[in-house]
Amino acid sequence: MRKKIIGICLFLFAAANVNAASKIYHAIVAADGSGDYTTVQAAIDAVPENNLNQHLIYIKAGTYKEHVFIPQNKGRLSLIGEGRDRVFITDNKKSGGPDAIPVDKGATVVVHASDITFQGISFVNSYGVEAENGPQALALYAKGDRIAIDHCNIMSYQDTYRTSESDNGRNYVSNSLILGAVDFIYGSGNAWLERCTIKINRKSGGWIVAPKHRAETRWGYVFNHCTLTADGNPAETSILLGRPWHHKPQTVFLYTRSDITIPAEGWCPTMNGLPSVFAEYQTTDANGKLLDLSKRINRYYRFDENKDTIWCTAKNTLTAEEAEKYTIEAVMSGDDKWNPELIFQPAEKPIGYVTINRKKLPVNQYGCFEREEK
């Protein structure tokens, strides 16, 4: 007799107030052929359209060289990898330059659906990572609403990660690494980045964010307890926090630790938008010393269709009272009271067994139970 891993697995992370032990995987992806599918896209294609319950897909260690697209009718989907240092979804397409293709086809992973969860995966645009040069080459385009990302890597150089397309679409990113140098976190919607590592792969002359929030956007981008860093001696790397791509961008950095050097002005004064809030609160250096924010700019400009200059004033620092208003609940809850923190609460204790038909079956390291096959 031999043992075979079958495609029913325990979900090791609680979601939406559901006990972790009650969750099962619907499919396993394995590049070596030991799962139900050998590509991530094949597993997504098999998900029922407009499914009513969260569909869980486990991805075993491996490199998956493919463009992944999650259409709008494949919502309520969770992709759980064996670890961001072991699971790589990678492609090398460019969405800028002479051979550009649209971001929907060029980004390594494109998400049009809502209620999507990623955990333990690296999203890589290998062109950006290897060339360390532009043009834009996206690793992740998270276009939908209620998209939650935890313990992942999002890696390229220019335009690495594009956020939700709707004015108040929500992206939540926790304990993850985002790699880039030029406008590499950009787009619309409300995004909360919690305890993330923002890593720069260019010595100087770049920008971290390039938002295009409209006046209807409630909060914009919030970086909370994040670290700005780079390889080698991070202090030798210099980058501005961002520039206003379109409309009325909003970005705040709260309790940031900057191992790199942020120029005194902090932000780029012009692009195509006029920001309302480009601000910081309690930014420190690598040793925890508060940075002097007194020289941060608060005046921005753009040119209209007649080439006339339009100016605006934007908030550049926050008071303690203003900073306290930025909470995950306020920024992420929306009208439906979404709480992404509940998605990634770990189980209280490791799950060793699952009971099915009154039989106690052992759970292996993948969270899958095994049965004997004659």
N, C-alpha and C positions, 0 to 999 in steps of 0.2 A: 504493500500500500504506500501511496505517496501523498503528501500534503499539497494543496493548491490554495493560494490566496484567492478568495472570491470577491466579487465587486460589491460587498456590503461592509462598510467600515464605520467605526465610531468617530464622530466629530469631537475633537479634543478641546474645542473652544466654545464657550457658551455663546448663544446668539439670541438677542431680543428676549431676554428673560426666560429662555428655555433651558432646562437642565442639560448640561453638556453630555451626560451619559445617554440622553434620549435621542441624540442626533446620529444619523447614519450617512455614509457616503453613497452616492448613487453610481459613481464610476471611478475607475482608477486609470490614470494616464501614465504610461511607462515607455520610455524611448527604447528600452531593450526588449519590448514585446511581452513583458510579464503582466501587463495590466489589460484593461478592456480596450484601450486605444493607444496608439503610438504617437499621436499628435494631440496637442491641446485643442486645435480647431475641430478635429473630428469629434471630440467629447462635447464641445459646445454645440456643434451641429445636431447632435443626438438629443439635446435637451428639448422637451416639448415646448411648443410655442405657447406663450402666455400662461405658463405654469403658475399655479396658485401658491405653491410652497417653495421655500428656499431649496434649490437644487445644489448638492455638494459634490464637487469634483476634487479628488486627491491627485496630486502630481508628484510622482516619484523622482528621485535625483536623476538629472540628465540635462543635456543641452538640446533645446527644441528650436531649430532654425526654421522659423515660420512667421508669417504675418497673421496675427490673431484678431478677429473681428467679432464683437458681441453685438448683435443687432438689437433694435429696440424691443422686439417681441421675445427676447430671451432674458428678461429681467429675473430678479430673485435668484441669483446665481453666486455661488461661493467657490473660488479656486484657492485651494490650500496646498501649498508646496511643502516639500520635505525640508526646506530651509533655503534662505536666500543665497547662501554660499554653495548650494548644491543643485538648485533648480534655476535654469537660465532660459528665458524666452528671448530670442535674439533675431534681429534682421538688420539690414544695412541700407535701407532706402533713404533717399534725400527728398525733402519737400521744398528745397530752394536750389538756385543755380540753374544752369542750362538744361539739365535733365530732370528737373523737378517733377514730382507727381503730387496730387492733392494729399493733404494730411490724413484724410480718411483711408487712403491706400498706402501712405508712406510711413505712418507711425507703426512701430513694432506691434503695439497692442492698442486697439481702438474700441472704446466702449460707448455705444449709443444707448444702452439700456440703463435702467435704474435698479437700485437695491442690489448692487454688486459688491462683493467682498473679495479682497486679495490678501493672502498671508503667506509669508515664507517663500517669496519668488523674487528673482531679479529680472527686471525689464531692461533690455539692452538694445540700443542702436549702435551696432559695432562700428559703423562709419564714424560717428562722432567720437566714440571712445578711442578708437585707434588713430584717427587722423588728428585729433585734438584741434579741430578746425571746423569752420562753417562750410557750407551753408546749413540751414535748419535741417535737423535730422531727429525726429521725435522718437522717444522710447515709449511714451504712454500718452494717449489722448483720452481723458476721462470725461466724456461729453455729457453723460447722464446726471441724474440726481441721486443722492444718498449712496455715494460710492465711498467705501471704507477700505483703507490700505494699512497694513500693519507688518512690521518686520520685513520690509521689502527694500530692494534697491531699484532706483530709476536712473538710468545712466546713459548720457550722451555728452554733447558739448554745447550746441546751440539749439534752443527751443526743445529742451529735453522732455518737459512735462507740461501738457496743456490741460487746463482745468475745465470745469463745466461750461457749457455753451450758454445756458439760460441765465438770466439776471440773478436769480437766487438759488440756482442749483448748488448742491453741497458736495464737497470732497473733504474727507477726513483722512489725514495721514499721520500715523504715529510710529515712533521708534524705527524710522526708516532713513535711508541715505538717498540723497538726490545729488547727482553729479552733473556739472556743467559749467559754463562760463559766460554765455551770451543769452540774455533774456530767457534763462532756462527753466523758469517757472512763470507761466504766462497764461492769459486767457481771461475768462469771466467767472461769475458766481462767487459764492462764499466758500473759502477753503481754510480749514484749521489744520495747522501742522504742529504736532505735539512731540517735543523731545526728539526732533529729527536732526540728522547731520547734513548740513548743506556744504558740499565739498566742491572746491573750485579747481578746475584743471587748466587754468591760464594764469600767467604771472600777473598781468595787469590789463586794464582797459575794458573790463566787462561789466555786466549788470546782472543781478540775481533775478529780480522780478520785472515783468513788463505786463501789467494788468490793463484791461480795457473795460472797467466797470461802468455801467450806466448809472444815472441818478437813482434808478429804482433798486439797485443793489443795496442790501441792508448793511453789510459788514465788510465785504471784500476779503482780503487775505490777512490771516492772523498767524504769526509765527510765535509759538509759546515755548520758552525754555529750549530753544534750538541752539546748535553750535555751528559756527562758520569756520571752516578749516580747509587745509590743503596739504598735499604731500610735501615732504622735505621740511624746510623751516617755514611754517605757515605765515610768519610775520613778513616774509619777503613777498607774499602774494597780496595784491591790492585790488579791490573791486568795489564798485558802488552798489548800494543796496537795490537800486532799481531805476526805471524810467517809465513815464506814462505813455503807454501804447495808444490808447484811444479813450475818448469820453471823459469820465470823472473817476479815475482809479483811486482805490483805497487799499493801503497796506500798513500794518503795524507789526513791529518786532518787539516782543515782550520778553524781558529777562534773557536776552541773547548773550551767549558767550562767543566773542569773536577772537579766535586764534589768529586770524588774518588781519591785515591792516585795512580799515575803512577810511578812505580819504575824509578830511574834515568836513567837506560839504555834504557828504553822505549819499546824495542822490543826483541824478542827471536832470537838469532843469528843463529839458525839452525833448519831445518826440512828436506825437500827434494828439495827445490828450492834456487835460488840465486837472491834476489831482485835487481831491478834497482833503485826503489824509494820507500823508507819507510820513509816518511818525515812529518814534521809539520810546521805550520805557525801560530804564535800568539795564542798559547795555554795558557789558564789562569786557575787559581784556581776558587773555588766557589765564591770568592769575587772580581773577575775580575783582579787579579794581574797576570802579565805575569810569566809563569813558566820558570825556568832555563833549557834550552835544551842543554847545553854545554856537558853533559855527555851521550847524546843519542848515541848509537852505530852506526857505519857505516860499520862495517866489518861483513860479514856473511860467513858461510861455509856449505858444505855438503860432503858426501863421495861418491866416484864413485864406479863402480862395482869391482874395485880392492882394495877397502877400503882406497884408497888414498884421502887426503883432498883437496878439491877445494875451493878456497877463492874468494870472490868478494868484491868490495866496492860499497855501495849504498848511494845515497843522503839522508841525514837525516833531513835537514832543508831547507826551501825555503826562498829566498829573496822576497822582496815586488814585484819586477818585475816578478819573476817566479810565485808567487801566483796569480798575476793578469791574467795569461794565463789560469787559471782554471775557466772557466765559464760554465754555463749550456749549452749555445749555442755551445761552443767548444766541450764539452764532449758528449753531447746528440744528436747533430744534425746529425752526420753521413753524408752519401752521399745523404740521402733523406730529409734533413733539418727538421727532427722531432723536435717539440717543446713541451715537456710535460707540461710546465707551462700553456699553453693554455687550457689543458684538465680540469684543476681544477679552472679556473676563475669562481667566483660566479656570479650569475645573479645580475644585477644592483639593482633590487628591488624584494621583494617577489611576487610570482605569485599567484594571488587570483582566476583567472577565466581563462577558455579556451573556445574559440568559435569554435563550431563544427556545421556544417550545419546551420550557422547563429543563433545558440542558445548559450547563455552565460551560461556555466555550472560552478558551484563552485568547487574549488580544495581543497581537504582535507589535513590533516597533512602529509599524505604519498605522496603527489604530485599526487594523483589519483583523477579523477573526479567521481562524483556519479550520478547515474540516478535512477529514480523511476521505480520499477518493480512491475507490477500489479499481 
